[in-house]
Amino acid sequence: MAATLYNLIVKGCTVSFDGVASSSFKNKLNVIAAQFSTIRGFKSASISSLNNIRTIEGDTYFRPLTPKEERAIIAFQNEIDPERTIVQNFIRILTKEFVSRQVYMLSAISIDSFNANPILCSALNLKTPEEFVRYNAYQAIGRSIVTSMGFLVQNLLLYSNEYIFDGKEYLEGGRTKWDLVIDRLGEVKSFLEIKSGFNDMDAAQVKHYADEIRLVEENGNKGYIGITYGKKENVTVTSGLLRSYLDDWDRKTLVGRELWDFISENENYHTILIDNIDSVANIALRNESIVQKIEDRIEELIRVFYSRYGSLREYYDSLW
């Protein structure tokens, strides 16, 4: 999963593909990506030159790109920025993918997809269709965004450095497959277990990861618990447990800015990350916040509700 030009081309063209990219297209992308050493070189390549890639014997590597595959490659060529680093381009395509999924999710959400609990709605004293729709819409949307955000953060971490790899591919450790491994040739490997916030672990989990860190460090590596946001001085239950059960916890725990700067090997990476995410989000959302788009969708759902049900009571009765 390293942040290389090869992976950027494959990932970017796959994201730009309209629909689910086939294994055939991915195989073509693997061949295409191996031909380039610079972003500028890929950006300026013509479709005809890509279709004409040949083996050393002079045979073409693959059947010509389909029109849909061509459009995906051209779309990514137009989007990729040779003035930015490979990592910065990764941040931008991953953010665009995330935002696009949230916009699609908003368009797909419906009254039927709420799976509303009439007992809960009554207990919360939701008296009008407007209150009912707004509450359930925000609940459904919030769950979806949190899930998608987890995948975005995972990918942002994986593609933040040329030497970061998926920990599932490594055998070190006892009972844990690590989330990330920084593996630079000739250097000590660093194994990281990633948690989203400072309240994501109980005592048993902290003790478990303390044992796992001990095992990898006994084999000459380094082990860390990484927390994607917050500050080390924050007083939480988990921070107290880390202090109690993880020897040398301050060195073995990377929190917020500390984590992002460590994995990227760039002390200003947290700033680069936020600036690029903010820039792409502004473009993708056309300078609107997601809250405005949610509110617009809620207004549409309220109109749908009134067109289908005479009252909130009628809707509740339909659930039994």
N, C-alpha and C positions, 0 to 999 in steps of 0.2 A: 504493500500500500504506500510505498515511499513516494515523496513528492518529486517525481522525475518528469521530464518532458514526455517520455513514453506513456506513463500513466495519465498525464494530463490530457493528451490527445485522445486516448481510449475513453477516459471518463467524460471529457467534454463532449465528444461526438455522441456518446451514448445518451447523455442528458439532453442533448439537442434533438435526438430522434423523436419523432412524433409517435408515441406509443411505446410498446415494449420491444427493445432491440433484440433481433434474432441472434442465435449463436453464429450463424453465417456472417452477419454484419460484424459481430465482435471479432471473429477470426480475421476478417478483412482489415479491421482497425488495428489488430495486433501486427499485421504485416506493414501497414502504412506507418504506424507509430515508430517502428524500428528504423525507418529511413531518415529520420530527421534529428539534427543536433541543436537546432535553434528554433525558438518560437517564430521568429520572422520567416524562416525557411518554410515551416509548415503553413503559415498564414498565406504565403504567396503562391503555394503550390496549386496548379490547375487540376481540375477533375480528370482531364485527359492524361496528365502525367501520373496521377495516382492509379488510374486504370491500366497504365502501361508499365507498372513496376514488374520487373522480371527477375527470374532466378539466374544463377551464373550460367546455366545452360541456355538461357535465352527464352524460356517459357514464361508466360504470365502467371503470376501467383494465384490469381483468383478471377472468377467471372466478373464482368464489368459491374460496377456499382449500379444499383437500381435508382430510379429517380428519387425515391424517398430517402435512400441512403445518401445520395448526392446532396439533397437539401439539408440533411443533418450536418454533414461535413462543412458545407458552405456557411450554414448558420453559425457553427462554432468558429470557423475561420474569421467571420465578421466580428465575433464577440471577443476572441482572444486578443490580448493587448501585449505587443512585444516590448512596450516601455515598462511593463511591470514584471516582477519576478515570477517564476513558476509557482511559488507558494501563494503569492498574491492572486494570481489567476485561479488557483484552486479555491481560495476563499470566495472569490466572486462567483464561480460556477456553482459551488456548493450552496451558497446563499440564494442564488437565483432559483436553484432547484427546490430549496426549502420554501421560499416565498410562493413559487408557482403551485406547489402542493397545497399550501394553505388557501390560496385563492380558489383552487379547484374544489377543495373540501367545503368551502363556503357555498359554492354553487350547487354542491351535491346534497347538502344537509336538507332535511325535510321534516315535517311534523311527524311522519311515520318513523323516522330514524331516531327520534328522541327516546323511544322506549320508556316513556314516562311512567312513573310510579304514582298512581292516584292517591295512595295513602300518604306518601311523602308530600305531594303537592298540597293536599288538604292540611297536613300538619304545619306546613310553611305558610298557610293562610293566603295562598295565591287565589285571588278572587276574580280576576279579569283575564280574558284571553291575552291581553298585552303582557300582564305579569307572568302568566304561564309560559308564553313563547319566549320572552326575554330570559327568564331564569333557565329554562331547559336548553335554549340555544347556547347561552354562555357556558353551561355545564358541558355540553357535547363538544363545543368548539375548543374549550379549554383542555379537555382530555386529549383531543386530537393533536393540538399544538404541542402539548407537553411531550407526547410520544414522538412526534416528528422532530422536536428539538433535541431529543436524546440522540437520534440518528445523526442530526447535523453536527452536534458537538463531537460525537465519535469520529465523524469524517474529518472535521476540522483538525482534530488531534492527529489522526493518521496521516494527513497530508500537510503537516506543518514543517516537515523536515525530510530531506532526502534519505535519512538513515532510520526512519521510524517504520516499524513493521507490526503486523497483527500478532499479538502474543500467543494466539491459539496455535501458531505454527511452531512454537518452541516447547521443548519437553522439560525445561528446568522448573523446579518447584515440586511440591508434594501433591496436594489435592486441588490445586488451582491452575487454571489457564489464565495467564496474565493478559491484561487488556492491551498493553503496548510494550514494545521492546525497542530501545535505541541500540542499534547494532552497527557500529562503525568498525570496519576492518582493522584489526590490530589493537583495538581499544577494549576496555572493560565494558561489558554489556550492562544496560540499565533496564530493570523490569519495573513496570508501573501498573498498579491497580487504580482505576479511575472511579471516583465518586462525584456525583453532581454537586452536592452541597455538604455542609459541615454537620448535618444531622442525619446522615444516611447509614450509619453503622451503630450496632449495639455492641455490648461487651464481648459476646461470643465471636462476632465478626472481626473485631479489632484484635482479639487474641489469635484468631486464625491467620490473619494477614501478618501479624508479628512473627508467627512461626514460619510462614512462607518466605518472608523477607530474610529471616535467619538462614533458611536453607539455601537460597540463591547466593547469599553473601558468603556462606561457608564454601561455595564453589568458585569464589573469586569474582562474583558479579556484584552489582548494587541493586537494592530493592527500595521502592518508594510507594507511598500512598499519595495519589494526586487528587486534589479537590478543585473543581473547575472554577469556582468563584468564592469570594469571601476573603477574609484576612486571618492570619494565623492567631492573632491576639483575640479574635472573637470568642466569647465565652458561651460554649454550647455543651450539651451532654456528650457529643462525640469527641470534641476537643479534650474534655476532661478524661474520657476513656483512653484516648491516644496518649495523653501524658502519663496515665497510670500503667498501661500495659505494653506500650511500645518503647523499648529502650532507645535512647538517643532520638526521641520522637521528633525533635525540632529539625534534625538533618534529614530524617526519613519521610517527612511529610512536606509536600509541595502544595501550597494553597494559592488559588487565584492567579494573580500576575506571576507569582513565583513559578507555578506550573507551566504556564504558557511560554514564559521566557526560557525556562529550562529545556523544554522539548524542542523548541525552535532554534535554540542557541542564539537568540537575539534578544537583548535586554529591553528592546522597545516593541517586541512582537505584539503585546497586548494592545498597543496603540494602533499598529498596522492592522490588526484583526478587526477592531471596532470601526476604524475609519473605512475599511473596504466593505464591511457588512452594511454599514450605514449608507454608503454610496449606492450599492446595488439595491438595497431595499427601497430607497427613494425612487430609483428608476422603475423597479418592478411594480411598485405600488402607486406610481405616478404621483409621488409626493403626498399621498394620503397615508394616514396611519391605519393599521389593521382594524382599529376600533371603529373607524368610520365605515369601513367595508362590512364589518360585522353588523353595525347598526342598520345599514342599508339592507342587508339580507334579512334582518329581523323584521323590518317593516314589510318586506315581501311576504315573509312567513305569516305575519299577522293577517294580511289580506287573504292569504290562502286559508287560514283557519276560519275566518268569517264566511268564506265562500262554501265551506264544507260543513260547518257546525253552527247551530243556532245559538249555542251558549257553551260555557265551560262545563256545566253539568252534563250536557248532551255528550260532550267529548269524553268525560270521565266514565259515563255509562257505557260508552263503546269499548272501553278497555276491559270490561268484566266479561 
